[in-house]
Amino acid sequence: MTDIVERLREQASFDGVPNSLESEAADEIERLMAEHDDYVIRANANVCELNREIERLTAALEIIAGRRQCIDNLMSNVDVACAALDGGKP
């Protein structure tokens, strides 16, 4: 995409017309590329957050299923499930 922007900028400078169609097109492409980058960053952050949530809920299910020891031996399976649903760590 940067090749297109560079070619548009070169054409705009060659024409010598400020705010030419080529210049405006290059500006719009750069704006859209920056917007896309922002979306990708936010999407990656959301994926990381969802992965942490999956890990937390998987840990709670493993404790409930008896495949993993609960850190707090006084917690029942119901307590572990409630803590997981409430966003706490078992």
N, C-alpha and C positions, 0 to 999 in steps of 0.2 A: 504494500500500500504506500510505503514511503516513496517508492519510485514514481508512482503516479503523482503524488504531491510535489515531488521535486520537479517533474516535467511540467506540471501546471504552473509552478512558481517561475520556472525558466521561461515559459511561454509568456506569462504575465509581465515579466521584466523585459522580455524582448519587445513586446508590444508597447511598453512604456505607458500603459494606461493604468492609473491607480484605480483600485476597486474594479478591476476587469472581471469578466465572467470566470476566467481561469483562476484568478486570485480568490474570488468568492468560493469557488468549488474546492480549492485547496484548503481554505479555512474551514469549510463545512466537513470535509473529510477528516481533518485533524480533530475537529470537535467531536465527531462521531467516534473516532478511534479512542480518544480520551474517555468518552462516555462508556464505550465498550470495556476499556481497561478497568474502570470503576465497577462496572457490573461483575466482571470476572473476580475482582478482589472481594467484593461482597459475597458472591456465590461461594468462593473458597472458604470464607469465614463461616458461612452458614453450614457448609459441609463439615467443617471441623467441629462446630458446635453440635451438629447432629451426631457425629461420630462419638463425641464425649457422652452424649445422652444415651446412645446405644450401648456403650461400654458400661455406663452406670446401671442401666436397666438389666443388662445381661448379668452383671455381678449379682444383682438382687435375685434374679431368677436362679442363678447357680446356688446361692445360699438357700433359697426356698426349696430347691430340688435336692439339697443335701450334698451337692458336689463341691461345695466350698464352705470353709469355716467362717462363721460370722465373727467379726472383731469383738463385738459385744455379746458375750455368751448369754446375757439376760434377755436378749431380744428374741421374741417368737417369730415364726414365719409371717404372721399377720403384721407384727411390728416392722419387719424388714420390708414387706410389700407396701405398707403405708409410707414408710420412709422413702422408698423408691418413687412412689406416686407423688409424694409431696416435694420431690426434688432433693431430699436429703440423701446422705450416703449411709448405707447400712453398716 
